[in-house]
Amino acid sequence: MKNKILIFLVAISPNLFSQIGVGTTKPHTDLDINGATNVSKEIKFNGTDAKIGAAGKPGDLISGNGLNNNFWKNFDLPEGFLEGMVLTGSFVNSTFNGVSFPGTNNSTVLAVPYTKGQAMASNWKELSDLNQKIKIAKSVNLVTVSIQTLIQTSNQNGSFACGIYLDDKLDFVRLGTVNTGVGNYRTLNLNATLSNMSLGEHTIKFACAERNIPTNTTLNIGKPIISANLNNEMAKTSSVILVLEKP
């Protein structure tokens, strides 16, 4: 008995497999994969019929441009880059709109201790132009807040408090005094670090309060009272907020 070998020749249209789907019956690109992909060797870019693509060098990252061409690029990242924090948000604000405190001589009520996490009391005044929303995406994070402003008195000695509020709860506070003298002023710097904030969106605010200001004396924060020795530009309030997260 003789064995017979049958050979079938099938003509296949070149467009039949122009788009291949893995895990999908409706591919949208030449190769459309819906699922996990495991690559054990190089990924090469920009190959042609005449040459093989480039696999990149150690330390290269995949990049792209407006021509939809992916390629390997060395970003010269410092040693230990992925072991530290990465800057993921940067916000710089300033305002000439300060707040004013006509003295009430009510230190027995106003010059009180403050507790982290307390809500903003009615005697606190926001510099609302500095209100800033930030977004946290990583559980390990640091948010640094730096604020500078000037405080001026109309004549008498006056004391105040300025604080940083996180989601309308006091997180950081500093106290200060401006010495007696018509138009005397001082600079206030607040530098706070908020660590491991919860994921999601948060709001950071800056506000100040009267502690001990005599009647007939006014204390301005972030705007001048007597412009002979302090103008708007000098008195404005500036803030810098940096969000750093673990890669």
C-alpha positions as CSV (number, residue, x, y, z in Angstrom):
1,M,0.0,0.0,0.0
2,K,1.4,3.3,-1.0
3,N,1.2,6.4,1.2
4,K,-0.1,9.5,-0.4
5,I,1.0,13.0,0.7
6,L,-1.5,15.7,-0.1
7,I,-0.2,19.3,-0.3
8,F,-2.7,22.2,-0.1
9,L,-1.8,25.6,-1.3
10,V,-3.9,28.4,0.1
11,A,-3.8,31.9,-1.2
12,I,-4.1,34.3,1.8
13,S,-4.9,38.0,1.4
14,P,-2.0,40.2,2.7
15,N,-4.6,42.2,4.6
16,L,-6.2,39.2,6.4
17,F,-3.8,39.5,9.3
18,S,-3.1,43.2,9.2
19,Q,-4.4,43.6,12.7
20,I,-3.9,40.8,15.3
21,G,-5.7,40.7,18.6
22,V,-4.6,38.8,21.7
23,G,-7.3,38.6,24.3
24,T,-9.6,40.7,22.1
25,T,-11.7,40.0,19.0
26,K,-11.6,43.7,17.9
27,P,-8.0,44.8,17.6
28,H,-7.4,48.6,17.0
29,T,-3.7,48.5,16.2
30,D,-1.4,46.1,14.3
31,L,-0.9,44.2,17.5
32,D,-3.6,44.7,20.2
33,I,-3.0,42.8,23.5
34,N,-5.6,42.8,26.2
35,G,-3.8,41.2,29.1
36,A,-0.5,40.8,30.8
37,T,2.6,40.8,28.6
38,N,5.8,38.9,29.4
39,V,9.0,39.9,27.6
40,S,12.1,37.9,28.3
41,K,14.6,39.6,26.0
42,E,15.0,42.9,24.3
43,I,12.4,45.4,23.1
44,K,13.7,47.0,20.0
45,F,12.5,50.2,18.4
46,N,12.6,51.8,15.0
47,G,13.6,48.7,13.0
48,T,13.0,48.6,9.2
49,D,12.9,45.9,6.5
50,A,16.6,46.6,6.0
51,K,17.8,46.8,9.7
52,I,17.0,45.6,13.1
53,G,15.8,48.1,15.7
54,A,17.8,49.4,18.7
55,A,17.4,47.6,22.1
56,G,18.8,50.5,24.2
57,K,21.6,50.6,26.8
58,P,21.5,49.9,30.5
59,G,19.7,52.8,32.3
60,D,17.8,53.9,29.2
61,L,14.1,54.7,29.5
62,I,11.4,54.4,26.8
63,S,10.6,57.9,25.4
64,G,8.5,59.2,22.5
65,N,7.9,62.3,20.5
66,G,5.2,64.1,18.5
67,L,5.8,61.8,15.5
68,N,4.6,58.8,17.5
69,N,8.1,57.2,17.5
70,N,9.1,55.4,20.6
71,F,12.8,55.1,21.3
72,W,15.3,54.5,24.0
73,K,16.7,57.5,25.8
74,N,19.2,58.0,28.6
75,F,17.9,60.6,31.1
76,D,21.1,60.5,33.2
77,L,19.3,59.8,36.4
78,P,21.4,60.2,39.5
79,E,22.6,57.1,41.5
80,G,19.8,56.0,43.9
81,F,17.2,58.0,42.1
82,L,14.4,55.5,42.6
83,E,15.4,55.0,46.3
84,G,14.5,58.6,47.3
85,M,11.6,60.9,46.7
86,V,10.5,62.3,43.3
87,L,9.0,65.8,42.9
88,T,5.5,65.3,41.6
89,G,4.0,68.7,42.3
90,S,5.2,72.3,42.6
91,F,3.0,75.3,43.4
92,V,4.1,78.9,43.8
93,N,1.7,81.6,44.8
94,S,1.8,85.2,46.0
95,T,-0.7,87.9,47.0
96,F,-0.9,91.5,48.0
97,N,-4.2,90.9,49.8
98,G,-3.2,90.6,53.4
99,V,-5.4,90.7,56.5
100,S,-5.9,93.4,59.2
101,F,-6.4,93.0,62.9
102,P,-7.8,96.1,64.8
103,G,-6.7,95.5,68.4
104,T,-9.4,94.3,70.8
105,N,-7.1,94.0,73.9
106,N,-8.7,90.6,74.5
107,S,-5.6,88.5,75.3
108,T,-7.3,86.5,78.0
109,V,-9.6,84.9,75.4
110,L,-7.3,85.0,72.3
111,A,-3.8,84.2,73.6
112,V,-4.5,80.5,74.1
113,P,-2.6,77.3,73.3
114,Y,-3.3,75.7,69.9
115,T,-3.8,72.0,69.2
116,K,-2.9,70.2,66.0
117,G,-6.0,69.1,64.3
118,Q,-8.3,71.8,65.6
119,A,-10.8,73.5,63.3
120,M,-10.3,77.1,62.2
121,A,-11.8,79.4,64.8
122,S,-13.8,82.4,63.8
123,N,-11.0,84.8,64.9
124,W,-8.6,83.4,62.3
125,K,-8.4,85.1,59.0
126,E,-7.3,83.3,55.8
127,L,-5.1,84.7,53.1
128,S,-7.3,82.9,50.6
129,D,-5.3,83.8,47.5
130,L,-2.8,81.2,48.8
131,N,-5.3,78.3,49.1
132,Q,-3.9,75.4,47.2
133,K,-5.2,72.0,46.3
134,I,-2.7,69.2,45.9
135,K,-3.1,65.5,45.0
136,I,-1.3,62.6,46.6
137,A,-0.9,59.4,44.6
138,K,1.7,57.5,46.7
139,S,1.4,56.4,50.4
140,V,5.0,57.4,51.1
141,N,5.2,61.2,50.6
142,L,6.5,64.5,51.9
143,V,4.8,67.9,51.3
144,T,6.9,70.9,52.2
145,V,5.3,74.3,52.7
146,S,7.3,77.5,52.8
147,I,5.5,80.9,53.4
148,Q,7.0,84.3,53.9
149,T,5.1,87.5,54.9
150,L,5.5,90.8,56.7
151,I,3.7,92.1,59.8
152,Q,3.4,95.8,60.6
153,T,2.0,97.6,63.6
154,S,0.4,101.0,63.6
155,N,2.0,102.0,66.9
156,Q,1.9,99.7,69.9
157,N,3.4,96.2,70.6
158,G,1.2,93.4,69.2
159,S,1.3,89.6,69.1
160,F,-0.2,87.2,66.6
161,A,-0.3,83.6,65.4
162,C,0.0,82.3,61.8
163,G,-0.6,78.7,60.9
164,I,-0.9,76.2,58.0
165,Y,-4.2,74.4,57.8
166,L,-4.5,71.0,56.1
167,D,-8.1,70.2,55.0
168,D,-9.3,72.9,57.4
169,K,-7.5,71.4,60.4
170,L,-4.5,73.2,62.0
171,D,-1.3,71.4,61.2
172,F,1.5,73.9,61.9
173,V,1.6,77.2,63.9
174,R,4.1,79.9,64.8
175,L,3.7,82.8,67.2
176,G,5.2,86.3,66.9
177,T,5.4,89.8,68.2
178,V,5.9,93.2,66.5
179,N,7.7,95.7,68.8
180,T,6.2,99.1,69.7
181,G,6.9,101.9,67.3
182,V,4.9,103.6,64.6
183,G,5.2,101.5,61.4
184,N,7.6,98.9,63.0
185,Y,7.4,95.6,61.1
186,R,9.0,92.2,61.0
187,T,9.4,89.3,58.6
188,L,7.7,85.9,59.3
189,N,8.9,82.6,57.7
190,L,6.9,79.4,58.1
191,N,8.5,76.2,57.0
192,A,6.5,73.0,57.5
193,T,6.8,69.4,56.4
194,L,3.7,67.2,56.1
195,S,4.6,63.5,55.9
196,N,2.7,60.5,54.6
197,M,-0.5,62.2,53.8
198,S,-3.5,60.1,52.8
199,L,-4.1,59.4,49.1
200,G,-6.3,61.7,47.2
201,E,-6.9,65.5,47.1
202,H,-6.1,67.9,49.9
203,T,-6.3,71.6,50.5
204,I,-3.6,73.7,52.2
205,K,-4.5,77.1,53.6
206,F,-2.6,79.9,55.4
207,A,-4.3,81.9,58.1
208,C,-3.5,84.2,61.0
209,A,-5.1,85.3,64.3
210,E,-4.8,88.1,66.9
211,R,-3.4,87.1,70.2
212,N,-2.7,90.3,72.2
213,I,-3.2,93.6,70.3
214,P,-4.1,96.8,72.3
215,T,-7.1,98.8,71.4
216,N,-6.3,101.8,69.1
217,T,-3.5,99.6,67.5
218,T,-3.8,97.8,64.2
219,L,-1.7,94.9,63.1
220,N,-1.5,94.1,59.4
221,I,-0.3,90.8,58.0
222,G,0.7,90.7,54.3
223,K,-0.1,94.4,53.6
224,P,1.3,97.7,54.9
225,I,-0.3,100.1,57.3
226,I,2.2,102.9,57.0
227,S,3.7,103.0,53.6
228,A,6.5,105.4,54.4
229,N,8.8,102.4,55.3
230,L,6.8,99.5,53.9
231,N,5.2,99.2,50.4
232,N,2.9,96.7,48.9
233,E,5.7,94.8,47.1
234,M,7.7,94.4,50.3
235,A,4.7,93.3,52.3
236,K,3.2,90.7,50.0
237,T,2.9,87.1,51.0
238,S,4.5,84.3,49.0
239,S,4.2,80.6,49.3
240,V,6.0,77.5,47.8
241,I,4.5,74.0,48.1
242,L,6.5,71.0,46.9
243,V,5.0,67.5,46.7
244,L,7.6,64.7,46.9
245,E,6.6,61.0,46.6
246,K,8.3,57.6,46.7
247,P,8.5,56.2,43.1
